Amino acid sequence: MPLSPPPALGKSALPAGTFDGQVVAVTGGGTGLGKGIALEFARLGASIAILSRKPEHLSAGVEAMEAVGAKAIAVACDVRDPEAIARAFDEIEARLGPVDVLINNAAGNFPAPAEEMSPNGFRTVVDIVLNGTFNCSREFALRRLAAGKGGSILNIGATYSWTGGPGTSHSAAAKAGVTNLTQRLAVEWAPDDIRVNCLAPGRFPHKDLPTHMTQHRVGEVRELGWAATFLCSPYASYISGHTLVVDGANWLRRSLVMPEFVPIREQFGRKAREEGTATDAISKTRGDK
């Protein structure tokens, strides 16, 4: 029997108005898990800034926030560019006020055997996932420190940052860096009331799920949103430097319930692509890709 389903969509894990008067910035917040996280903050009273490189993602994010009655703005930003991030924060402050909560969700990923991955492809994913998380966190902290105010940062990690996984050498390395960065920044900024935590999502619904990933309960996006709002709320004021896994214990599964092993080259390799047999077993639900 699988784990029980969560409460219905629209329910909140925290009291109404928990984030009243606060500004929450979500990178990659226009699609997938990023949008789901942003929606839960919006339902709890926050004003939302959606950051993305893609106009269609920006508009989709703002539309979703406004649909639940929240104030929201779209801000074009490439998290790889520190100057662009500074301009984005300037715009958010001018239109909504200073950012109180930062969600580092923007990510990049594509499955490929390591030997077929170009150095540029590897570098690009690391630049978005790891460098982007640092760039945004640094800008946030500089402004909070200057204002003498605390705040909360939530990074989005991955369970395969500990375990590894086929086809994800670039993303796994970057996410492992995010996990460690979360711990280091939490230690450095705790004296200034800036908390830094991380979420490691498991299997969440999307249209390309392979068969073996639908045999057990998968996550509902709102469950990740509830976890995110809790970690950034006053109710988690003594939690910092922590990575919370939200995946129903799936990453701890053992061989008796694991799917049949298929070598990475047979799944995503050049020969499989040329023969039209390549599959996509990597979740594509997170933010900007």
C-alpha positions as CSV (number, residue, x, y, z in Angstrom):
1,M,0.0,0.0,0.0
2,P,1.5,3.3,-1.0
3,L,1.8,6.4,1.2
4,S,-1.4,8.2,1.9
5,P,-2.3,11.1,-0.5
6,P,-1.8,14.7,0.8
7,P,-4.5,17.2,1.7
8,A,-6.4,18.8,-1.2
9,L,-5.0,21.5,-3.4
10,G,-5.6,24.9,-1.9
11,K,-5.0,23.7,1.7
12,S,-2.1,25.4,3.6
13,A,0.3,23.9,6.1
14,L,0.7,27.3,7.9
15,P,-1.7,29.9,9.3
16,A,-3.2,32.3,6.8
17,G,-1.2,35.4,6.4
18,T,2.1,33.9,7.5
19,F,3.9,35.8,4.8
20,D,1.8,39.0,4.8
21,G,3.9,42.0,3.8
22,Q,6.8,39.9,2.7
23,V,8.4,39.7,-0.7
24,V,9.5,36.3,-2.1
25,A,11.7,36.0,-5.1
26,V,11.7,32.7,-7.0
27,T,14.2,32.0,-9.7
28,G,12.7,29.8,-12.4
29,G,9.4,30.4,-10.8
30,G,7.3,30.4,-13.9
31,T,7.0,26.7,-14.5
32,G,7.1,23.3,-12.8
33,L,8.2,23.0,-9.2
34,G,9.3,26.6,-9.0
35,K,5.8,27.8,-9.8
36,G,4.3,25.3,-7.4
37,I,6.5,26.6,-4.6
38,A,5.7,30.3,-5.5
39,L,2.0,29.5,-5.4
40,E,2.1,28.3,-1.8
41,F,3.9,31.5,-0.7
42,A,1.3,33.5,-2.6
43,R,-1.6,31.8,-0.9
44,L,0.0,32.7,2.5
45,G,0.1,36.4,1.7
46,A,3.5,37.1,0.0
47,S,4.1,39.3,-2.9
48,I,6.0,37.3,-5.5
49,A,8.7,38.2,-8.0
50,I,9.1,35.6,-10.7
51,L,12.6,35.5,-12.2
52,S,13.4,33.8,-15.5
53,R,15.1,34.2,-18.8
54,K,12.1,33.3,-20.8
55,P,9.2,35.7,-21.4
56,E,6.6,32.9,-21.7
57,H,7.7,31.5,-18.3
58,L,7.5,35.0,-16.7
59,S,4.0,35.6,-17.9
60,A,2.8,32.1,-16.9
61,G,4.2,32.6,-13.4
62,V,2.6,36.0,-12.9
63,E,-0.7,34.8,-14.2
64,A,-0.7,31.8,-11.8
65,M,0.1,34.1,-8.8
66,E,-2.6,36.6,-9.7
67,A,-5.1,33.8,-10.0
68,V,-4.9,33.1,-6.3
69,G,-5.1,36.8,-5.5
70,A,-1.4,37.6,-4.9
71,K,0.5,40.6,-6.2
72,A,3.2,39.4,-8.6
73,I,5.7,40.8,-11.0
74,A,7.9,39.3,-13.7
75,V,11.6,40.2,-13.8
76,A,13.9,39.0,-16.6
77,C,17.1,37.6,-15.2
78,D,19.9,35.2,-16.1
79,V,21.3,33.8,-12.8
80,R,24.7,33.3,-14.4
81,D,25.2,37.0,-14.6
82,P,25.8,38.8,-11.3
83,E,25.2,42.2,-12.8
84,A,21.8,41.1,-14.2
85,I,20.9,39.7,-10.7
86,A,21.7,43.1,-9.1
87,R,19.5,44.8,-11.6
88,A,16.7,42.3,-10.9
89,F,16.9,43.0,-7.2
90,D,16.8,46.7,-7.9
91,E,13.7,46.3,-9.9
92,I,12.0,44.1,-7.3
93,E,12.8,46.6,-4.6
94,A,11.4,49.5,-6.6
95,R,8.2,47.7,-7.5
96,L,7.5,45.5,-4.4
97,G,10.1,46.3,-1.7
98,P,13.2,44.5,-0.5
99,V,13.3,40.7,-0.9
100,D,12.6,38.9,2.4
101,V,12.8,35.3,1.0
102,L,14.9,34.0,-1.8
103,I,14.1,30.6,-3.5
104,N,17.0,29.4,-5.7
105,N,15.1,27.1,-8.0
106,A,16.5,27.9,-11.5
107,A,18.3,24.8,-12.9
108,G,19.6,23.2,-16.1
109,N,19.8,19.5,-16.9
110,F,19.9,17.1,-19.8
111,P,20.6,13.4,-19.6
112,A,23.8,12.2,-21.4
113,P,26.6,9.7,-20.9
114,A,29.6,11.5,-19.3
115,E,31.9,10.7,-22.2
116,E,29.5,12.2,-24.7
117,M,28.9,15.4,-22.7
118,S,30.8,18.4,-24.0
119,P,32.8,20.5,-21.6
120,N,30.5,23.4,-22.5
121,G,27.4,21.4,-21.6
122,F,28.9,20.4,-18.3
123,R,30.0,24.0,-17.6
124,T,26.6,25.5,-18.5
125,V,24.7,23.3,-16.0
126,V,27.2,24.0,-13.2
127,D,27.0,27.7,-14.0
128,I,23.2,27.8,-13.7
129,V,22.8,25.5,-10.8
130,L,25.8,26.1,-8.6
131,N,27.1,29.5,-9.6
132,G,23.6,30.8,-10.1
133,T,22.7,29.8,-6.5
134,F,25.7,31.5,-5.1
135,N,25.2,34.6,-7.2
136,C,21.7,35.1,-6.1
137,S,22.4,34.3,-2.5
138,R,25.3,36.7,-2.3
139,E,23.2,39.5,-3.8
140,F,20.4,38.8,-1.3
141,A,22.8,38.7,1.7
142,L,24.6,41.9,0.7
143,R,21.3,43.8,0.8
144,R,20.0,42.2,4.0
145,L,23.3,42.8,5.8
146,A,23.4,46.4,4.6
147,A,19.8,46.9,5.9
148,G,20.6,45.1,9.2
149,K,17.7,42.7,8.6
150,G,17.5,38.9,8.5
151,G,15.9,36.7,5.9
152,S,15.6,33.2,4.5
153,I,17.2,31.5,1.5
154,L,15.9,28.1,0.2
155,N,18.0,26.3,-2.3
156,I,16.7,23.4,-4.5
157,G,19.0,20.4,-4.4
158,A,18.6,16.8,-5.5
159,T,19.0,13.4,-3.8
160,Y,21.4,12.2,-6.5
161,S,23.9,14.8,-5.2
162,W,24.6,12.1,-2.6
163,T,24.0,9.0,-4.6
164,G,25.0,10.0,-8.1
165,G,23.0,8.7,-11.0
166,P,23.3,7.8,-14.7
167,G,23.3,10.6,-17.1
168,T,23.6,13.4,-14.5
169,S,27.3,13.9,-13.9
170,H,27.0,17.6,-14.6
171,S,23.8,18.1,-12.5
172,A,24.8,15.8,-9.7
173,A,28.2,17.6,-9.3
174,A,26.4,21.0,-9.3
175,K,23.7,19.9,-6.8
176,A,26.3,18.4,-4.5
177,G,27.9,21.8,-4.5
178,V,24.5,23.4,-3.7
179,T,24.1,21.1,-0.7
180,N,27.6,22.0,0.6
181,L,27.0,25.7,-0.1
182,T,23.8,25.6,1.8
183,Q,25.7,24.4,4.9
184,R,28.6,26.9,4.6
185,L,26.3,29.9,4.0
186,A,24.1,28.9,6.9
187,V,27.1,28.9,9.3
188,E,28.4,32.3,8.0
189,W,25.1,34.1,8.0
190,A,23.4,32.7,11.1
191,P,24.8,35.5,13.3
192,D,23.0,38.0,11.0
193,D,19.6,36.1,11.2
194,I,19.8,34.9,7.6
195,R,18.8,31.2,7.4
196,V,19.8,29.0,4.5
197,N,18.2,25.6,3.9
198,C,17.7,23.2,1.0
199,L,15.0,21.0,-0.5
200,A,15.8,17.8,-2.3
201,P,12.7,16.8,-4.3
202,G,11.8,13.3,-5.3
203,R,9.4,12.1,-8.0
204,F,6.9,14.7,-8.9
205,P,4.3,14.4,-11.7
206,H,5.2,15.3,-15.3
207,K,4.1,14.1,-18.6
208,D,7.2,12.1,-19.5
209,L,7.3,9.8,-16.5
210,P,8.6,6.4,-17.5
211,T,6.5,3.4,-16.4
212,H,8.7,2.3,-13.4
213,M,8.3,5.8,-11.9
214,T,4.5,5.5,-11.8
215,Q,4.4,2.2,-9.9
216,H,4.6,3.9,-6.5
217,R,3.1,7.1,-5.1
218,V,4.7,10.2,-6.6
219,G,4.8,13.7,-5.1
220,E,2.2,16.4,-5.6
221,V,3.8,19.7,-6.3
222,R,1.9,21.4,-3.4
223,E,3.7,19.1,-1.0
224,L,7.0,20.6,-2.0
225,G,5.4,24.1,-1.6
226,W,4.3,23.2,1.9
227,A,7.8,22.1,2.8
228,A,9.3,25.3,1.3
229,T,7.0,27.7,3.1
230,F,7.6,25.9,6.4
231,L,11.4,26.1,6.1
232,C,11.2,29.8,5.3
233,S,8.7,30.7,8.0
234,P,9.1,31.8,11.6
235,Y,8.0,28.3,12.6
236,A,11.4,27.1,11.4
237,S,13.4,29.8,13.0
238,Y,15.9,27.4,14.5
239,I,16.4,25.3,11.4
240,S,19.3,26.4,9.1
241,G,21.9,24.5,7.1
242,H,19.5,21.6,6.6
243,T,18.6,19.7,3.4
244,L,15.1,18.2,3.6
245,V,14.4,15.3,1.3
246,V,10.8,15.3,0.0
247,D,10.4,12.0,-1.8
248,G,8.5,9.4,0.2
249,A,11.8,7.5,1.0
250,N,12.2,6.5,-2.6
251,W,15.9,7.4,-2.7
252,L,16.5,4.8,0.0
253,R,14.9,2.0,-1.9
254,R,16.9,-1.2,-2.3
255,S,17.4,-3.7,-5.1
256,L,14.2,-5.8,-4.5
257,V,12.0,-2.9,-5.6
258,M,14.3,-1.1,-8.0
259,P,13.5,-1.2,-11.7
260,E,15.6,-3.3,-14.0
261,F,19.0,-1.6,-14.7
262,V,19.5,-0.2,-18.1
263,P,23.0,1.1,-19.0
264,I,23.1,4.8,-19.6
265,R,24.3,4.5,-23.2
266,E,21.2,2.4,-24.0
267,Q,19.0,5.1,-22.5
268,F,20.5,8.4,-23.7
269,G,23.6,7.6,-25.7
270,R,24.4,8.7,-29.2
271,K,23.6,5.3,-30.7
272,A,20.3,5.1,-28.9
273,R,19.4,8.6,-30.2
274,E,20.3,7.7,-33.8
275,E,18.3,4.5,-33.6
276,G,15.3,6.3,-32.0
277,T,15.4,4.2,-28.9
278,A,16.6,6.8,-26.4
279,T,14.4,7.4,-23.4
280,D,14.1,10.2,-20.9
281,A,14.0,9.0,-17.3
282,I,15.2,12.3,-15.9
283,S,12.6,14.6,-14.3
284,K,12.1,17.8,-16.1
285,T,9.8,19.5,-13.6
286,R,12.1,22.2,-12.2
287,G,12.2,25.8,-13.2
288,D,14.2,27.0,-16.2
289,K,16.1,24.3,-18.1
